[in-house]
Structure formats: C-alpha cells, structure tokens
C-alpha cells in the first residue's frame, strides 16, 4: 500500500501538514478577533443610539415648560393660586394616568405596603 506513494508525494503531504499546523492558530486568532470586532461594532451602535436618546431627553429637560408639565403629571405640583382636584373614581381614566405606574403589590409575595396596613387598622378600629 505504501509502495505506491513516491517520495515526492510524501514530501508534499508532509509540507502541507506542517503548513496546516503552522497556519491554524493564526487563522483561528484572526477569525476570533474579527468576531470580537463585529461584536464591538454592534455594541458601539447600541451605545450611540442610547446616547442619542439621552441627548434628546436632556434637551427636553432644559425646557422649563416641559419640567413644569412633568412636575404636574408625576408629582401633582400646582402653581401658586391654582387648585388641584383629585378624582378617586376608577370609572373614568384621566390624562394624568397615562404615565406608567409601577405595581405596588406583587413585588414581594404576601407583603402589602405600609399605608395599606395602616388604612386597614384604622378601618378595623373605626368598625369596633
């Protein structure tokens, strides 16, 4: 079986094997670095988009009218001389309720907020 192989073909195969062994680690490093560069490019694009959104929000917060409107909506602030009316009925939704509110109950199972417990103790004392 090995008699059919000539010295030239054996030398050629040996050279190819040495060449493959020699080039494998640099090629592996090259492709790994290219993948890492592509991942960094994606991360850079995401960071640039986040920066752009933050700059837009910063320009909004430099406007005094926007700041006043956010204080009215989020903190229920009113200017001197104005009156604020809070409607406690759930039948109609107001424009102030368009701001997303984090759920209070369900954060920790079985835990109710302190003010709910306070109100329930006041109600139970009032019923007695």
C-alpha positions as CSV (number, residue, x, y, z in Angstrom):
1,X,0.0,0.0,0.0
2,X,2.7,2.5,0.9
3,X,4.8,1.3,-2.1
4,X,2.6,3.3,-4.5
5,X,3.5,6.5,-2.6
6,X,6.5,8.2,-4.1
7,X,9.0,10.3,-2.2
8,X,7.7,13.4,-3.8
9,X,4.1,12.9,-2.8
10,X,5.2,12.0,0.8
11,X,7.3,15.2,1.0
12,X,4.4,17.2,-0.5
13,X,2.0,15.8,2.1
14,X,4.4,16.5,4.9
15,X,4.8,20.1,3.7
16,X,1.0,20.5,3.6
17,X,0.7,19.1,7.1
18,X,3.3,21.4,8.5
19,X,1.8,24.3,6.7
20,X,-1.7,23.5,8.1
21,X,-0.3,23.1,11.6
22,X,1.6,26.4,11.3
23,X,-1.3,28.4,9.9
24,X,-4.1,27.0,12.1
25,X,-3.5,29.1,15.2
26,X,-3.1,32.5,13.4
27,X,-6.2,31.8,11.4
28,X,-8.1,30.9,14.5
29,X,-7.0,34.1,16.2
30,X,-7.8,36.1,13.1
31,X,-11.4,34.9,12.9
32,X,-11.9,35.2,16.7
33,X,-10.7,38.8,16.6
34,X,-13.0,39.6,13.6
35,X,-15.9,38.2,15.6
36,X,-14.9,40.3,18.5
37,X,-14.6,43.4,16.4
38,X,-18.1,42.8,14.9
39,X,-19.5,42.5,18.4
40,X,-17.8,45.7,19.4
41,X,-19.3,47.5,16.4
42,X,-22.8,46.3,17.4
43,X,-22.2,47.5,21.0
44,X,-20.9,50.8,19.7
45,X,-24.0,51.3,17.6
46,X,-26.2,50.5,20.6
47,X,-24.3,52.9,22.8
48,X,-24.6,55.6,20.1
49,X,-28.4,55.1,20.0
50,X,-28.6,55.2,23.7
51,X,-26.5,58.4,23.8
52,X,-28.7,60.0,21.1
53,X,-31.9,59.2,23.2
54,X,-30.3,60.6,26.3
55,X,-29.3,63.8,24.5
56,X,-32.9,64.2,23.2
57,X,-34.2,63.7,26.8
58,X,-31.6,66.2,28.1
59,X,-32.8,68.8,25.6
60,X,-36.4,68.2,26.8
61,X,-35.4,68.7,30.5
62,X,-33.7,72.0,29.7
63,X,-37.1,73.4,28.7
64,X,-38.9,75.0,31.7
65,X,-42.3,74.2,30.3
66,X,-41.5,70.5,30.0
67,X,-40.1,70.4,33.5
68,X,-43.3,72.1,34.8
69,X,-45.5,69.7,32.9
70,X,-43.6,66.7,34.3
71,X,-43.9,68.1,37.8
72,X,-47.6,68.5,37.4
73,X,-48.1,65.0,36.0
74,X,-45.7,63.0,38.1
75,X,-45.6,64.9,41.4
76,X,-49.1,66.6,41.3
77,X,-47.5,70.0,41.7
78,X,-49.6,73.1,41.2
79,X,-48.6,76.7,40.8
80,X,-49.5,79.3,43.5
81,X,-53.1,80.3,43.1
82,X,-54.2,77.1,41.4
83,X,-56.2,74.2,42.8
84,X,-55.8,70.6,42.1
85,X,-58.7,68.2,42.2
86,X,-58.1,64.5,42.6
87,X,-60.9,62.3,41.4
88,X,-61.0,59.0,43.2
89,X,-63.4,57.2,41.0
90,X,-62.0,54.4,38.8
91,X,-64.8,54.6,36.2
92,X,-63.1,57.2,34.1
93,X,-59.4,57.5,33.2
94,X,-57.8,60.9,33.3
95,X,-55.0,62.3,31.3
96,X,-52.7,62.1,34.3
97,X,-53.0,58.3,34.4
98,X,-51.2,57.9,31.1
99,X,-47.9,57.8,32.9
100,X,-46.9,54.2,33.6
101,X,-47.1,53.4,37.3
102,X,-45.1,50.6,38.9
103,X,-47.2,47.9,40.5
104,X,-47.0,48.1,44.3
105,X,-48.5,44.8,45.3
106,X,-46.9,41.7,43.9
107,X,-43.4,43.0,44.3
108,X,-42.8,40.6,47.2
109,X,-45.4,37.8,47.7
110,X,-47.5,38.3,50.7
111,X,-46.3,41.8,51.5
112,X,-48.7,44.7,51.4
113,X,-47.5,48.3,51.5
114,X,-47.3,50.0,54.9
115,X,-50.0,52.5,54.1
116,X,-52.5,49.7,53.1
117,X,-51.9,48.1,56.5
118,X,-52.3,51.5,58.2
119,X,-55.6,52.1,56.5
120,X,-56.9,48.6,57.3
121,X,-56.0,49.1,61.0
122,X,-57.8,52.4,61.1
123,X,-60.9,50.9,59.4
124,X,-60.9,48.0,61.8
125,X,-60.6,50.4,64.8
126,X,-63.4,52.5,63.3
127,X,-65.7,49.5,63.0
128,X,-65.3,48.4,66.6
